[in-house]
Amino acid sequence: MAEREPYDGPILEIDQLSISFFTRLREIPAVMDFSCVVQPGEAMGLVGESGCGKSTVALGVMQDLGVNGRIVGGSIKFKGRDLNAMSDEELRDLRGSEIAMIYQEPMASLNPAMKIGRQLMEVPMIHEGVSADEAYKRALEVVTDVRLPDPKRMLESFPHQLSGGQQQRIVIAMALMANPSLLILDEPTTALDVTVEAAVVELVKDLGKKYGTSMLFISHNLGLVLETCDRICVMYSGEAVETGSIEDVFDKMQHPYTQALFRSIPLPGADKNARPLIAIPGNFPLPHERPPGCNFGPRCDYFEAGRCDAGDIKMAPVEGHERHTSRCLKFTEIDWMAPPDIGDQKEKAKVGDPVLKVDNLKKYYEVAANSMFGGGDKKVVKANETLSFEARESETLAIVGESGCGKSTLAKVLMGLETATDGQVLLDNQNIEATQIEDRDTGTVSSIQMVFQNPFDTLNPSMTVGRQIIRALEIFKFGKNEAERRERMLELLDLVKLPRAFAERMPRQLSGGQKQRVGIARAFAGGARIVVADEPVSALDVSVQAAVTDLLMEIQRDEKTTLLFISHDLSIVRYLSDRVMVMYLGHVVELGDTEQVFSPPYHPYTEALLSAVPIADTSVEKEHIVLEGDIPSAMNPPSGCPFQTRCRWKSEVPGGLCESEVPPMRKLADGHEIKCHLADDILARMTPVIKIAAE
């Protein structure tokens, strides 16, 4: 590995940086008066909502702002040298060797037509002129460092032969090949499963320590920043609004926006009825529509007209805390410990009779073993294997598990987009498992509706919002005429708390959160009994998530809807759901009410899932359980228990039972079942994964 001269000053100094993008119409200021310092070996987290300028700062450091972007003020110094004053050649030498960047989407950084080994070897060969043998040796070393199985085989593979988590590890290995002094990570785990994310985060931390690399970690996930960084900088609308150590900012916050962010995320102990999440009112300002004075002013609980909007506000030091600053005129006057005003407490809806019963459901797909050329034997993909559960009126049943565990396949069978291979699905005691959506009657179609993950893909871009909702009402045969349907459409906009004027808007004029509300309005157009919400908030910002989550709860209370909430985010699951169903490789491995599933004894997979969830609370202690290996293929599942290849408790079960037999579903308590061979006395020894320290 290339050795560097030790440098004792700050690795990165950004001072009053301003970046603008120039269009034909106007100059759009993306970042204003931004300052931050990263010391050697320090990890700095950059957090904020989409559009706040986090990635623009990273691209500014890389001097990669494209044709329209320009640094219009301030400076960026790397090891004391001004990056803005460097020639293209100097920057080329620096990028990839001294400063490396890891992007959100790993495949964007890998050449699909080149073997992994060759791509890794290029880095030292280009930057340091080393021989191919030496480069191969280094590639093997870093692939081993990033804990990939069978490193030699990895180097011989093409990118498409690797899973998403493995690809992201290769990209990290590539960034570390030249032993950079500064590593910029732009949302490096957003596209990954929570268990893979935990392993990658652990890896980044360990490698940062091993190589002494300084890091700029960009994320919207406060829990992730808590686990990876030493310091944090909170951004809002192009400006840094608070910066300090993790402990100072998390426990002694000094800016209203930081406080609002924390109030909109579900922390352990949050209760959807007694202590609901508080969404940040209003919308994020567009860059050319920023308010005078404080950018956060129009959405701030502490706003004071004539003072907060009088002029530019500078960062000010917080007394008694080293390197803790806030961009707020009133931070010394605010009582930060005062409890929030949560308004009326909501009554929990009374859970009614079962609406949906699923009994021994199986969904298999036949695929050709050599599907590209259609030859060879047929293989069976077991997407869902003997699923049994029921969902009741007014209940939220969360379905959790990693990608590929069969959650979305189950949703497709319920919706009628797929038919079941075996078993039954009963809606109000009517069998629907074999009826495709086009053969279902209008009542059945309107009874089970879906809210999708990505609100951007589910609306017709050439149709107004009102027209799209009316179209759904026409399909559900609602109303005698257009006037009745139009009135119902306006009521649905009221239901999802969108102004009635939005009926005339096109989808492109709406934000992500507003589009998701239109999706929810459309799902409820036919008076849905069951709504399957497939990751409905994962594509949205933290503050918008709170509003959409709260909206779903409110509609559920009023309409007595059954909500099947598919998610991998266990924080939101704990907050929202009444019962939780954990899936792994097509099997239900644990089922119980939320309290039962979140406290021991657990299924070993549930235990690992809970350990992987990043929690934005310094008082929480977690047991670290990093799952080894990837999820096996559903085309070639392991024998016996589906989880046995990754289970840390397997050695406690005698006689190779885990490898030879699928465990039966067994009852631990009323309503709590797990599919596991572990004996009762071993289950009784399990300790809580998440512990909240006593106040």
C-alpha positions as CSV (number, residue, x, y, z in Angstrom):
1,M,0.0,0.0,0.0
2,A,1.3,3.5,-0.9
3,E,2.8,5.2,2.2
4,R,2.1,9.0,2.5
5,E,4.0,11.7,4.2
6,P,2.2,12.4,7.5
7,Y,0.4,15.8,7.4
8,D,-0.4,17.4,10.7
9,G,-2.7,20.3,9.6
10,P,-6.3,20.0,8.6
11,I,-6.8,17.6,5.7
12,L,-9.8,19.7,4.4
13,E,-10.6,23.3,5.1
14,I,-13.7,24.7,3.4
15,D,-14.1,28.4,4.2
16,Q,-17.2,30.5,3.3
17,L,-17.7,28.5,0.1
18,S,-20.4,29.6,-2.3
19,I,-21.3,27.5,-5.4
20,S,-23.8,28.6,-8.1
21,F,-25.2,27.0,-11.2
22,F,-25.8,29.2,-14.2
23,T,-28.8,28.6,-16.4
24,R,-30.0,30.8,-19.3
25,L,-32.5,32.4,-17.1
26,R,-30.6,33.0,-13.9
27,E,-27.9,32.2,-11.5
28,I,-29.0,29.6,-9.0
29,P,-27.1,29.7,-5.7
30,A,-26.7,26.0,-4.5
31,V,-24.3,26.5,-1.6
32,M,-23.8,29.7,0.3
33,D,-21.2,30.7,3.0
34,F,-20.4,27.1,3.8
35,S,-17.5,26.3,6.1
36,C,-16.2,23.1,7.6
37,V,-12.8,21.6,8.7
38,V,-11.8,17.9,8.6
39,Q,-8.8,17.0,10.7
40,P,-6.5,14.0,10.0
41,G,-8.3,10.7,10.8
42,E,-11.6,12.5,11.5
43,A,-14.9,11.5,10.0
44,M,-17.3,14.4,9.3
45,G,-21.0,13.7,8.6
46,L,-22.9,16.0,6.3
47,V,-26.7,15.7,6.8
48,G,-29.8,17.4,5.5
49,E,-32.7,16.9,3.2
50,S,-32.5,16.4,-0.6
51,G,-31.6,19.5,-2.3
52,C,-29.8,21.1,0.6
53,G,-26.4,21.1,-1.2
54,K,-24.6,18.1,0.4
55,S,-23.6,16.5,-2.9
56,T,-22.7,19.9,-4.4
57,V,-20.2,20.5,-1.6
58,A,-18.7,17.0,-2.4
59,L,-18.5,17.8,-6.1
60,G,-16.9,21.2,-5.2
61,V,-14.2,19.4,-3.3
62,M,-13.7,17.1,-6.3
63,Q,-13.7,20.2,-8.6
64,D,-16.3,18.4,-10.7
65,L,-19.2,20.9,-11.0
66,G,-19.8,20.4,-14.7
67,V,-20.2,23.1,-17.3
68,N,-22.8,25.2,-15.4
69,G,-21.4,25.0,-11.9
70,R,-18.9,27.5,-10.5
71,I,-17.4,28.4,-7.2
72,V,-18.3,32.0,-6.8
73,G,-16.9,32.7,-3.3
74,G,-14.7,31.3,-0.6
75,S,-12.1,28.6,-0.8
76,I,-11.5,24.8,-0.5
77,K,-8.1,23.8,0.7
78,F,-6.8,20.3,0.7
79,K,-3.7,19.9,3.0
80,G,-3.2,23.7,2.8
81,R,-3.4,23.9,-1.0
82,D,-6.2,25.8,-2.7
83,L,-8.0,23.3,-5.0
84,N,-9.6,26.2,-7.0
85,A,-6.1,27.5,-8.0
86,M,-4.9,24.1,-9.3
87,S,-4.4,23.2,-12.9
88,D,-6.3,20.3,-14.5
89,E,-3.2,18.2,-14.5
90,E,-2.6,18.7,-10.7
91,L,-6.3,17.9,-10.0
92,R,-6.0,14.7,-12.1
93,D,-3.1,13.6,-10.0
94,L,-5.0,14.4,-6.8
95,R,-8.3,12.7,-7.7
96,G,-8.3,9.0,-7.1
97,S,-4.9,9.0,-5.3
98,E,-5.2,11.6,-2.6
99,I,-9.0,12.3,-2.7
100,A,-11.3,9.4,-3.5
101,M,-15.1,9.4,-3.8
102,I,-17.6,6.6,-3.4
103,Y,-21.0,7.2,-5.0
104,Q,-24.5,6.1,-4.1
105,E,-24.9,3.7,-7.0
106,P,-22.0,1.2,-7.2
107,M,-22.7,0.1,-10.8
108,A,-22.2,3.7,-12.0
109,S,-18.5,3.4,-10.8
110,L,-17.8,0.0,-12.4
111,N,-17.1,-0.9,-16.0
112,P,-19.6,-3.7,-16.8
113,A,-17.3,-5.1,-19.6
114,M,-14.1,-5.4,-17.5
115,K,-13.2,-7.9,-14.8
116,I,-13.0,-6.6,-11.2
117,G,-9.3,-7.4,-10.9
118,R,-8.4,-5.4,-13.9
119,Q,-10.4,-2.4,-12.7
120,L,-8.7,-2.5,-9.3
121,M,-5.2,-2.9,-10.8
122,E,-5.7,0.2,-12.9
123,V,-5.7,2.5,-9.9
124,P,-2.0,2.0,-8.7
125,M,-0.8,1.4,-12.2
126,I,-2.1,4.8,-13.4
127,H,-1.4,6.8,-10.2
128,E,1.8,5.3,-9.1
129,G,3.2,3.5,-12.2
130,V,3.6,0.1,-10.4
131,S,4.0,-3.2,-12.2
132,A,1.0,-5.4,-13.0
133,D,2.2,-8.1,-10.5
134,E,2.5,-5.5,-7.7
135,A,-1.0,-4.1,-8.6
136,Y,-2.5,-7.6,-8.5
137,K,-1.0,-8.2,-5.1
138,R,-2.5,-5.0,-3.8
139,A,-5.9,-5.7,-5.4
140,L,-5.9,-9.1,-3.6
141,E,-5.0,-7.4,-0.3
142,V,-7.9,-4.8,-0.5
143,V,-10.5,-7.3,-1.6
144,T,-9.5,-9.3,1.4
145,D,-9.7,-6.1,3.5
146,V,-13.2,-5.4,2.5
147,R,-14.2,-8.9,3.6
148,L,-15.3,-10.4,0.4
149,P,-15.4,-14.2,0.2
150,D,-12.9,-16.0,-2.1
151,P,-10.9,-12.9,-3.1
152,K,-9.2,-14.6,-6.1
153,R,-12.6,-15.6,-7.6
154,M,-13.8,-12.0,-7.0
155,L,-11.0,-10.6,-9.1
156,E,-11.9,-12.9,-11.9
157,S,-15.6,-11.9,-11.8
158,F,-17.5,-9.3,-13.9
159,P,-19.5,-6.7,-11.9
160,H,-22.9,-8.2,-12.9
161,Q,-21.9,-11.5,-11.2
162,L,-21.8,-9.7,-7.8
163,S,-24.7,-8.7,-5.5
164,G,-25.3,-5.0,-4.7
165,G,-23.5,-5.2,-1.4
166,Q,-20.5,-6.9,-3.0
167,Q,-20.3,-4.3,-5.8
168,Q,-20.3,-1.5,-3.2
169,R,-17.5,-3.2,-1.3
170,I,-15.5,-3.4,-4.6
171,V,-16.0,0.3,-5.1
172,I,-14.8,0.9,-1.5
173,A,-11.8,-1.3,-2.3
174,M,-11.1,0.7,-5.4
175,A,-11.2,4.0,-3.5
176,L,-8.8,2.6,-0.9
177,M,-6.3,1.2,-3.5
178,A,-4.3,4.4,-3.5
179,N,-4.6,4.9,0.2
180,P,-6.2,8.4,-0.1
181,S,-6.0,11.0,2.7
182,L,-9.6,12.0,2.1
183,L,-12.5,9.7,1.3
184,I,-15.8,11.3,0.3
185,L,-18.8,8.9,0.7
186,D,-22.1,10.2,-1.0
187,E,-25.0,8.1,0.5
188,P,-22.9,4.9,0.0
189,T,-25.5,2.6,1.5
190,T,-28.8,4.0,0.4
191,A,-29.4,1.2,-2.2
192,L,-28.4,-1.6,0.2
193,D,-30.3,-3.8,2.6
194,V,-30.1,-2.9,6.2
195,T,-28.0,-5.9,7.1
196,V,-25.6,-5.3,4.2
197,E,-25.6,-1.6,5.2
198,A,-24.5,-2.5,8.7
199,A,-21.6,-4.6,7.4
200,V,-20.5,-1.9,5.0
201,V,-20.6,0.8,7.7
202,E,-18.6,-1.4,10.1
203,L,-16.1,-2.0,7.3
204,V,-15.8,1.8,6.4
205,K,-15.1,2.5,10.1
206,D,-12.5,-0.2,10.5
207,L,-10.7,0.7,7.3
208,G,-10.7,4.4,8.2
209,K,-8.9,3.5,11.4
210,K,-6.5,1.1,9.7
211,Y,-5.5,3.5,7.0
212,G,-5.9,6.7,9.0
213,T,-8.2,8.1,6.3
214,S,-10.2,11.3,6.9
215,M,-13.8,11.0,5.7
216,L,-16.6,13.2,4.6
217,F,-19.7,11.1,5.0
218,I,-22.9,12.4,3.2
219,S,-26.2,11.0,4.4
220,H,-29.8,11.8,5.2
221,N,-29.7,9.1,7.9
222,L,-28.9,10.5,11.3
223,G,-28.5,7.1,12.8
224,L,-25.9,6.1,10.2
225,V,-23.9,9.4,10.9
226,L,-24.0,8.7,14.6
227,E,-22.4,5.2,14.1
228,T,-19.7,6.3,11.6
229,C,-18.7,9.9,12.3
230,D,-16.9,11.9,15.0
231,R,-18.4,15.3,14.0
232,I,-21.5,16.4,12.1
233,C,-22.6,19.3,10.0
234,V,-26.3,19.9,9.5
235,M,-27.2,21.6,6.2
236,Y,-30.4,23.4,5.2
237,S,-31.1,25.0,1.9
238,G,-27.5,25.5,0.8
239,E,-26.1,26.6,4.2
240,A,-24.5,24.9,7.2
241,V,-26.9,25.6,10.1
242,E,-25.2,23.7,12.9
243,T,-21.9,22.0,13.3
244,G,-20.2,20.3,16.2
245,S,-19.2,16.9,17.7
246,I,-21.8,14.1,17.5
247,E,-22.5,14.3,21.2
248,D,-23.0,18.1,21.2
249,V,-25.3,18.2,18.2
250,F,-27.4,15.1,19.1
251,D,-27.7,15.9,22.8
252,K,-27.3,19.7,23.1
253,M,-28.7,20.9,19.7
254,Q,-28.7,24.6,19.2
255,H,-30.6,25.1,15.9
256,P,-34.4,24.8,15.4
257,Y,-33.9,22.8,12.1
258,T,-31.8,20.2,13.9
259,Q,-34.4,19.9,16.6
260,A,-37.2,19.6,14.0
261,L,-35.2,16.8,12.2
262,F,-35.0,14.8,15.4
263,R,-38.7,15.3,16.2
264,S,-39.6,13.8,12.8
265,I,-37.7,10.5,13.1
266,P,-39.0,7.5,15.1
267,L,-36.7,6.8,18.0
268,P,-37.2,3.9,20.4
269,G,-40.0,4.7,22.7
270,A,-42.0,6.8,20.2
271,D,-45.7,5.9,20.2
272,K,-47.9,6.7,17.2
273,N,-50.9,7.5,19.4
274,A,-49.4,9.1,22.5
275,R,-46.2,10.7,21.0
276,P,-46.7,11.0,17.3
277,L,-43.9,12.2,15.0
278,I,-43.9,15.9,14.3
279,A,-43.5,16.7,10.7
280,I,-41.8,20.0,9.7
281,P,-44.5,22.3,8.4
282,G,-44.3,23.9,5.0
283,N,-42.0,22.9,2.1
284,F,-38.3,23.2,1.4
285,P,-37.6,26.5,-0.5
286,L,-36.4,26.3,-4.1
287,P,-32.9,27.9,-4.6
288,H,-34.3,30.9,-6.4
289,E,-37.2,31.4,-3.9
290,R,-35.3,31.5,-0.6
291,P,-36.8,33.9,2.0
292,P,-34.9,36.9,3.3
293,G,-32.8,36.4,6.5
294,C,-33.0,32.9,7.9
295,N,-33.7,30.3,5.2
296,F,-35.6,28.1,7.8
297,G,-37.6,31.1,9.1
298,P,-41.0,30.3,7.3
299,R,-41.0,26.7,8.9
300,C,-39.5,27.6,12.3
301,D,-41.5,27.5,15.6
302,Y,-39.3,30.3,17.0
303,F,-39.5,32.7,14.1
304,E,-39.6,36.4,15.0
305,A,-40.7,38.8,12.2
306,G,-38.5,41.9,11.8
307,R,-35.6,40.1,13.4
308,C,-35.1,36.7,11.9
309,D,-35.8,38.0,8.4
310,A,-33.9,41.3,8.7
311,G,-30.6,40.3,7.1
312,D,-28.0,37.5,6.5
313,I,-27.3,35.4,9.6
314,K,-23.8,34.2,10.2
315,M,-22.6,31.1,12.1
316,A,-21.9,31.9,15.8
317,P,-19.9,29.8,18.3
318,V,-21.8,28.0,21.1
319,E,-20.2,28.9,24.4
320,G,-18.6,26.2,26.4
321,H,-18.3,23.8,23.4
322,E,-15.3,23.5,21.3
323,R,-16.0,23.9,17.5
324,H,-19.8,23.9,18.0
325,T,-21.5,26.6,16.0
326,S,-25.1,27.6,15.1
327,R,-26.7,29.8,12.4
328,C,-29.5,31.1,14.6
329,L,-30.0,34.6,16.2
330,K,-32.1,33.1,19.1
331,F,-30.3,29.9,20.0
332,T,-29.3,31.3,23.5
333,E,-32.9,32.3,24.2
334,I,-34.6,29.0,23.3
335,D,-35.4,26.5,26.0
336,W,-34.1,23.4,24.1
337,M,-35.3,21.0,26.9
338,A,-39.0,22.1,26.7
339,P,-41.2,19.2,25.5
340,P,-42.9,19.6,22.1
341,D,-46.5,20.6,21.8
342,I,-48.1,17.5,20.3
343,G,-51.7,18.7,20.3
344,D,-54.5,16.2,20.8
345,Q,-53.5,12.6,21.5
346,K,-55.1,10.2,19.2
347,E,-57.2,7.2,20.3
348,K,-55.9,3.9,18.9
349,A,-58.4,2.4,16.5
350,K,-60.0,-0.8,17.8
351,V,-58.7,-3.8,15.9
352,G,-61.6,-5.7,14.4
353,D,-62.2,-9.1,12.8
354,P,-59.8,-10.7,10.2
355,V,-60.3,-9.2,6.7
356,L,-57.5,-11.2,5.0
357,K,-56.5,-14.8,5.7
358,V,-53.4,-16.4,4.0
359,D,-53.0,-20.2,4.5
360,N,-50.0,-22.2,3.4
361,L,-49.4,-19.9,0.4
362,K,-46.7,-20.9,-2.0
363,K,-45.5,-19.0,-5.1
364,Y,-43.0,-20.8,-7.3
365,Y,-41.5,-19.6,-10.6
366,E,-40.2,-21.9,-13.2
367,V,-37.1,-20.6,-15.0
368,A,-34.8,-22.2,-17.6
369,A,-31.4,-23.1,-16.0
370,N,-29.8,-21.3,-18.9
371,S,-32.4,-18.5,-19.3
372,M,-30.4,-16.4,-21.7
373,F,-30.5,-19.1,-24.4
374,G,-33.5,-21.0,-23.3
375,G,-31.8,-24.4,-23.1
376,G,-31.2,-26.8,-20.3
377,D,-33.3,-28.0,-17.4
378,K,-36.0,-26.0,-15.7
379,K,-35.3,-24.7,-12.2
380,V,-37.8,-23.6,-9.6
381,V,-37.5,-20.3,-7.8
382,K,-39.3,-20.7,-4.4
383,A,-40.3,-17.0,-3.9
384,N,-42.9,-17.7,-1.2
385,E,-42.9,-20.9,0.9
386,T,-45.9,-21.9,3.1
387,L,-46.9,-18.5,4.3
388,S,-49.7,-18.4,6.8
389,F,-51.0,-15.3,8.6
390,E,-54.1,-13.1,9.0
391,A,-54.7,-9.4,9.0
392,R,-57.5,-7.7,10.8
393,E,-59.6,-4.6,10.3
394,S,-57.9,-1.3,11.5
395,E,-54.6,-3.2,12.0
396,T,-51.1,-2.4,10.7
397,L,-49.2,-5.6,9.9
398,A,-45.6,-4.9,9.0
399,I,-43.8,-7.3,6.7
400,V,-40.0,-7.0,7.0
401,G,-36.9,-8.7,5.6
402,E,-34.0,-8.2,3.2
403,S,-34.4,-7.9,-0.6
404,G,-35.2,-11.2,-2.2
405,C,-37.1,-12.6,0.9
406,G,-40.4,-12.7,-1.0
407,K,-42.2,-9.5,0.4
408,S,-43.0,-8.0,-3.0
409,T,-44.0,-11.4,-4.5
410,L,-46.5,-11.8,-1.7
411,A,-47.8,-8.3,-2.5
412,K,-48.2,-9.2,-6.2
413,V,-50.2,-12.3,-5.3
414,L,-52.5,-10.3,-3.0
415,M,-53.0,-7.7,-5.8
416,G,-53.8,-10.4,-8.4
417,L,-50.7,-9.5,-10.5
418,E,-49.6,-13.1,-9.9
419,T,-51.5,-16.2,-9.0
420,A,-50.5,-18.5,-6.2
421,T,-48.9,-21.9,-6.9
422,D,-50.6,-23.5,-3.9
423,G,-52.4,-22.6,-0.6
424,Q,-55.2,-20.0,-0.3
425,V,-55.8,-16.3,0.1
426,L,-59.2,-15.4,1.6
427,L,-60.6,-11.8,1.4
428,D,-63.8,-11.7,3.5
429,N,-63.8,-15.5,3.2
430,Q,-63.7,-15.4,-0.6
431,N,-60.8,-17.2,-2.3
432,I,-58.8,-14.8,-4.5
433,E,-55.4,-16.6,-4.8
434,A,-56.1,-18.0,-8.3
435,T,-57.9,-15.0,-9.8
436,Q,-55.8,-12.5,-11.8
437,I,-56.5,-8.8,-11.5
438,E,-58.3,-8.6,-14.9
439,D,-60.7,-11.4,-13.8
440,R,-61.5,-9.9,-10.4
441,D,-64.7,-8.0,-9.9
442,T,-64.6,-4.2,-9.2
443,G,-65.4,-4.7,-5.5
444,T,-62.3,-7.0,-5.0
445,V,-60.0,-4.7,-7.0
446,S,-61.1,-1.6,-5.1
447,S,-60.8,-3.5,-1.8
448,I,-57.1,-4.3,-2.1
449,Q,-55.0,-1.3,-3.3
450,M,-51.3,-0.5,-3.3
451,V,-49.1,2.4,-2.5
452,F,-45.8,2.0,-4.2
453,Q,-42.2,2.8,-3.2
454,N,-41.4,5.4,-5.8
455,P,-44.0,8.1,-6.2
456,F,-42.2,9.4,-9.3
457,D,-42.9,6.3,-11.3
458,T,-46.6,5.8,-10.4
459,L,-48.2,8.9,-11.8
460,N,-48.9,9.6,-15.5
461,P,-46.7,12.6,-16.3
462,S,-49.2,13.9,-19.0
463,M,-52.3,13.9,-16.9
464,T,-53.3,16.4,-14.1
465,V,-53.5,15.2,-10.5
466,G,-57.3,15.5,-10.4
467,R,-57.8,13.6,-13.7
468,Q,-55.7,10.7,-12.4
469,I,-57.8,10.4,-9.3
470,I,-61.1,10.7,-11.3
471,R,-59.7,8.0,-13.6
472,A,-59.4,5.6,-10.6
473,L,-63.0,6.5,-9.5
474,E,-64.2,5.7,-13.1
475,I,-62.5,2.3,-12.9
476,F,-64.1,1.6,-9.5
477,K,-67.5,2.7,-11.0
478,F,-67.9,5.4,-8.4
479,G,-70.7,8.0,-8.7
480,K,-73.5,8.5,-11.2
481,N,-71.8,11.3,-13.2
482,E,-68.7,13.4,-13.7
483,A,-69.8,16.0,-11.2
484,E,-70.1,13.4,-8.4
485,R,-66.7,12.0,-9.2
486,R,-65.1,15.4,-9.3
487,E,-66.6,16.2,-5.8
488,R,-65.2,12.9,-4.5
489,M,-61.8,13.7,-6.0
490,L,-61.7,17.0,-4.1
491,E,-62.7,15.2,-0.9
492,L,-59.8,12.8,-1.5
493,L,-57.4,15.7,-1.9
494,D,-58.7,17.0,1.5
495,L,-58.2,13.5,3.0
496,V,-54.5,13.5,2.0
497,K,-54.1,17.2,3.1
498,L,-53.4,18.6,-0.3
499,P,-54.9,22.0,-1.4
500,R,-57.8,21.5,-3.8
501,A,-56.0,23.7,-6.3
502,F,-53.6,20.8,-6.8
503,A,-56.3,19.1,-8.9
504,E,-55.2,21.2,-11.9
505,R,-51.4,20.6,-11.4
506,M,-49.2,18.3,-13.4
507,P,-47.1,15.7,-11.5
508,R,-43.9,17.5,-12.4
509,Q,-45.1,20.5,-10.4
510,L,-45.2,18.4,-7.2
511,S,-42.5,17.4,-4.7
512,G,-41.9,13.7,-3.8
513,G,-44.0,13.9,-0.7
514,Q,-46.9,15.5,-2.5
515,K,-46.7,12.9,-5.3
516,Q,-46.9,10.1,-2.7
517,R,-50.0,11.8,-1.2
518,V,-51.6,11.7,-4.6
519,G,-50.7,8.0,-4.8
520,I,-52.4,7.5,-1.4
521,A,-55.5,9.4,-2.5
522,R,-55.8,7.2,-5.5
523,A,-55.4,4.0,-3.4
524,F,-58.3,5.1,-1.2
525,A,-60.5,6.2,-4.2
526,G,-62.5,3.0,-4.1
527,G,-62.8,2.8,-0.3
528,A,-60.0,0.3,0.0
529,R,-60.3,-2.3,2.8
530,I,-56.7,-3.4,2.6
531,V,-53.8,-1.1,1.5
532,V,-50.5,-2.8,0.7
533,A,-47.9,-0.1,1.2
534,D,-44.6,-1.2,-0.3
535,E,-41.8,0.9,1.2
536,P,-44.1,3.9,0.9
537,V,-41.7,6.4,2.6
538,S,-38.2,5.1,1.8
539,A,-37.8,7.4,-1.2
540,L,-38.8,10.4,0.8
541,D,-36.9,12.8,3.0
542,V,-37.0,12.3,6.8
543,S,-39.3,15.3,7.5
544,V,-41.6,14.3,4.7
545,Q,-41.6,10.7,5.9
546,A,-43.1,11.8,9.2
547,A,-46.0,13.7,7.5
548,V,-46.8,10.8,5.1
549,T,-46.6,8.2,7.9
550,D,-48.9,10.3,10.1
551,L,-51.3,10.7,7.2
552,L,-51.5,7.0,6.6
553,M,-52.3,6.5,10.3
554,E,-55.0,9.1,10.3
555,I,-56.7,7.7,7.3
556,Q,-56.5,4.3,8.8
557,R,-58.2,5.5,12.0
558,D,-61.0,7.1,10.0
559,E,-61.5,4.5,7.3
560,K,-60.8,1.4,9.4
561,T,-58.3,0.2,6.8
562,T,-56.0,-2.8,7.2
563,L,-52.5,-1.7,6.4
564,L,-49.9,-4.2,5.2
565,F,-46.7,-2.2,5.6
566,I,-43.7,-3.6,3.7
567,S,-40.4,-2.2,4.9
568,H,-36.8,-2.9,5.8
569,D,-36.7,0.1,8.1
570,L,-37.3,-1.3,11.6
571,S,-37.4,2.1,13.3
572,I,-40.5,3.1,11.3
573,V,-41.9,-0.5,11.7
574,R,-41.6,-0.3,15.5
575,Y,-43.4,3.1,15.5
576,L,-46.2,2.2,13.1
577,S,-47.1,-1.4,13.3
578,D,-49.4,-3.4,15.6
579,R,-47.9,-6.8,14.5
580,V,-44.7,-7.7,12.6
581,M,-44.1,-10.6,10.3
582,V,-40.4,-11.3,9.6
583,M,-39.6,-13.0,6.3
584,Y,-36.4,-14.7,5.1
585,L,-35.9,-16.5,1.8
586,G,-39.6,-17.0,1.2
587,H,-40.4,-18.2,4.7
588,V,-42.1,-16.5,7.6
589,V,-39.5,-16.9,10.4
590,E,-41.2,-14.9,13.1
591,L,-44.7,-13.4,13.7
592,G,-46.0,-11.6,16.7
593,D,-47.1,-8.2,18.0
594,T,-44.6,-5.4,17.8
595,E,-43.5,-5.7,21.5
596,Q,-43.0,-9.4,21.2
597,V,-40.8,-9.2,18.1
598,F,-38.7,-6.3,19.4
599,S,-37.9,-8.0,22.7
600,P,-36.1,-11.3,23.3
601,P,-36.4,-14.2,22.6
602,Y,-35.9,-13.5,18.9
603,H,-35.5,-15.6,15.9
604,P,-31.7,-15.4,15.1
605,Y,-32.5,-13.5,11.9
606,T,-34.7,-10.9,13.7
607,E,-31.9,-10.4,16.2
608,A,-29.5,-9.6,13.4
609,L,-32.0,-7.3,11.7
610,L,-32.5,-5.3,14.9
611,S,-28.8,-5.0,15.5
612,A,-28.4,-3.6,11.9
613,V,-30.8,-0.7,12.3
614,P,-29.0,2.6,12.8
615,I,-30.6,4.6,15.6
616,A,-30.1,8.3,16.0
617,D,-29.9,8.3,19.8
618,T,-26.7,8.5,21.8
619,S,-28.4,6.9,24.8
620,V,-29.1,3.6,22.9
621,E,-26.6,0.8,23.2
622,K,-26.7,-1.9,20.6
623,E,-25.2,-5.4,20.4
624,H,-23.3,-5.5,17.1
625,I,-24.2,-8.6,15.1
626,V,-22.8,-8.5,11.5
627,L,-24.3,-11.2,9.3
628,E,-21.6,-13.0,7.3
629,G,-22.3,-13.8,3.6
630,D,-25.1,-12.9,1.3
631,I,-28.7,-14.2,1.2
632,P,-28.7,-17.5,-0.7
633,S,-30.4,-17.7,-4.0
634,A,-34.1,-18.7,-4.0
635,M,-33.3,-20.9,-7.0
636,N,-30.8,-22.9,-4.9
637,P,-31.9,-22.5,-1.2
638,P,-29.8,-24.2,1.5
639,S,-31.1,-27.5,3.0
640,G,-32.9,-27.5,6.3
641,C,-33.4,-24.1,8.0
642,P,-33.3,-21.3,5.3
643,F,-31.2,-19.2,7.7
644,Q,-28.6,-21.8,8.8
645,T,-25.8,-20.6,6.5
646,R,-25.6,-17.2,8.3
647,C,-26.9,-18.1,11.8
648,R,-24.6,-17.5,14.8
649,W,-26.7,-19.8,17.1
650,K,-26.4,-22.9,14.9
651,S,-23.7,-24.5,17.0
652,E,-26.2,-24.6,19.9
653,V,-28.4,-27.1,18.0
654,P,-27.1,-30.7,18.2
655,G,-27.0,-33.4,15.5
656,G,-26.9,-31.2,12.4
657,L,-30.7,-30.6,12.7
658,C,-30.4,-27.1,11.2
659,E,-28.8,-28.4,8.0
660,S,-31.2,-31.3,7.5
661,E,-34.7,-30.2,8.6
662,V,-36.9,-27.1,8.1
663,P,-37.9,-26.1,11.6
664,P,-41.6,-26.2,12.4
665,M,-43.4,-22.9,13.3
666,R,-43.7,-23.0,17.1
667,K,-45.6,-20.9,19.6
668,L,-43.6,-19.0,22.2
669,A,-46.5,-17.0,23.7
670,D,-50.0,-15.9,22.7
671,G,-49.7,-14.7,19.1
672,H,-45.9,-15.0,19.0
673,E,-44.5,-17.7,16.7
674,I,-41.0,-18.5,15.4
675,K,-39.6,-21.0,12.9
676,C,-36.4,-22.2,14.7
677,H,-34.8,-25.3,16.2
678,L,-33.3,-23.6,19.2
679,A,-34.4,-25.1,22.5
680,D,-36.5,-23.1,25.0
681,D,-33.6,-22.8,27.5
682,I,-31.3,-21.2,24.8
683,L,-34.1,-18.8,23.7
684,A,-34.5,-17.8,27.3
685,R,-30.8,-16.8,27.5
686,M,-31.2,-14.2,24.7
687,T,-30.6,-10.6,25.8
688,P,-32.0,-7.4,24.3
689,V,-30.2,-6.2,21.2
690,I,-31.3,-2.6,21.7
691,K,-30.9,-1.2,25.2
692,I,-31.9,2.4,26.2
693,A,-29.5,3.7,28.8
694,A,-31.3,4.9,32.0
695,E,-31.7,8.6,32.2
